[in-house]
């Protein structure tokens, strides 16, 4: 299944923010190549070939292979921040908002697992400047989830001793879905999202768990 096909249920046009169309095709090809072969084992010729273009055409849109990875990573992390921020700033109790944050974050990692694997696991392939930018976005991801947990602790809904450690555990649980999820497996992204939301609520000691809280 291609990157565009696997995300079609979530987005009408995956990577639609990337223009022109040739640049978008190259980015989709890079995602697939990086996920399949790894960043370092992938060449610009591999990417161009997957996109049905010549290697020279790639350099019209991207100066280097790293620029492609940087753009993939930045857009992916911005999407992650937006997903969690939407849940964190919605109306409702911390319990409801944490459940929605986890459920939607898991659905994104399962539904777009190929993209998510590149976004989450190729950070160390970036140069220092690009890596620093992505780490800044990761801190925003952490802050959105940590904020919900802190609010739940203050309100008495959650029983958490180590908020920072629990935030890391919650995010790690969600992100790892991209590594193992199989579209031919027994659960859909929605079902995995609901399961993980319930598990996380139990992790934080939420008094109200179950489907009604999601």
N, C-alpha and C positions, 0 to 999 in steps of 0.2 A: 504494500500500500504506500502511495506517495505521500509526501508531507502535505500537499494540498488536499488530497483526499481524506487523510485522517483528521484534519481540522475543519472539514467542510461543515460539520454539524454545529460548530461553535461560531464560525465566522463565514459570512457570505463570500468573502474573497480574502483568504489568508494572506497576510503580508501586503494587504491592499494599500498601505501607506507608502510602500516602496514603488517609486516610479523612476523612469518609464518602465514599460513592460519587460524590456530586455534585462534591466537591472533586477527586477523581481524574479524573473526566471533564473538568473544566475544565483540569486540568494537562496531560492528554493533548492537548486541543485547543490549548493554548498552545504545546506543543512543536511541533506540526505547523505552526501559524501562524508562530511565530518562525523555524522552519527554512525555510519557504516564502517569507515576506515580509521577514524580518528583524525584530528587536525594535522598532525605532523606527517602522517602517511598519505595525505591527500595533496595532489598537485593542482595548480591552476588549470592544467590541461584536463585533468579528471573533471573538474567543475564545469569547464566550458563544454566538454563533450556531453555531459549529462544534460546541459541546457540546450544542446543542439547548436552550439555556436563555436567559433574559432577561438583559440587562446588569445589572439590579438584583440578580439571583441570584448573580452573580459576587462582588459585594461582601460577601455573607454569609460567604464562605469566604476571600477574599483582599482585603485593603484596597486594594492597588494592583497595577498590572501588574508593577512591579518585584518585589513580593513573590512573584509567581508565578515569575519568572525566577530569583530567589534560591533558591527552594525546588527548582526543577528543577536548578539548578547545584550546590547543596549535595548533594542526593541522588545526582546523577551522579558528583560527585567522590568522595563517600564510597564508592560502588560501585567506582570506579577504584582507590582506596586498598586496598579489601578484596581485589580481584582480584590486585593486585601483592603485597600482604602475604602472601596465601596461598601464592603461588609462592615468594616470598623465604624464607619460614620452613618450607618443606617439606624433607623429607630429600633427600639427594643432593648431588652436586657443584655448584659454581657454574655449570658449563656446563649441566647439566641444569636448574637452577633459572632461569637466565637465559632458556633456550629456552622454558620453560613460561611465564615472565612475559611474554615478548614474544608468544608464540602466543595466550595467553588475552586479553591486552590488545588485540591486533589483532582477535581474534574478536569482542570486545565492541564495538569501534568499527565493524566491518563489519556485524554482526548488528543493532546498534541505531544505525545511521548517522544517522538523523534526530535522535534524542536527542543523540547524541555531537556532532553539528555545533553544536547549541545550547549544550551544556555546555562545549565547548572554544572556541567562537569568539564568544561573546557576553559575555565577561568584562567588557569595557570599558563595557557598557551598565549595569552595576551601580553603585550609589552607593558611596561610599568605605567605609562600614562593612561592607557585604555583600561588596564586592570584597576587602577585607582578610581576611575569613574564608575566602573561596575560595582566595586566594593561599596561606594557611596549609595548606589541603588539598593544593594543588599542590606545596608543599614536601615534604609527606609522600610524594606520588607519586614525586617526584624522589629522595627518600631511600631508598625501597625498591629502586629500580633501581640507584642509585649504590652501595648497600651490597653488592649481589650482585657488581657489577663490581669493587669494591675487594677483596672476598674472593677473587675469581678472580685478581686481580693478586698478592695476597699468597701465594696457593698456587702461583703459577707457571702456572696454566691459561690466563690471559689476558695478552696483550702490549699494554698500553694505556699511553700516555704521559700523556694528558690525560683523567683520569677524568671530571671535570666536563663537559668538552666532549663526550665520548663519550656520557655519560648524556643530555645534551640531544639529541644526534643520534638516539639510540635512541628516545627518547620522541617526538620530532618525526616520525620515520618511522612509528611506530605510530598516532599521532593523525591524521596526514594521510589514513589509510585512510578515515576518515569522510567526507572531502571527495570522493573519487573512486569509492568502491566502488559497484557497480551490481549489484543482485540478479539482473539478466538477463545479466550478464557471464559470462565463461568460467570463473571460479573461485568456489568457495564460500568463506564466511568461514573454514572450517577449512583449506582449501587455502592461502589467503592467509596465515593464521597460521603454517602450517608453513613456507611460503616465507620469510616475514620472520624467523622464528626462525633459519633457516639463514643468512640474510644477516647477521643481527646477530652470530651466532657467528663468522662470517668477519671481520666488522668488528673484533671484539675479539681476533682472533688465537687463537681457541680451537683446541686441538689435535685435539679430537674433534668433528666435525660430521656432519650427516646425520640421517635420521629416527630412528636408534637413540637419539640424544641427546635426543629430544623425547618 
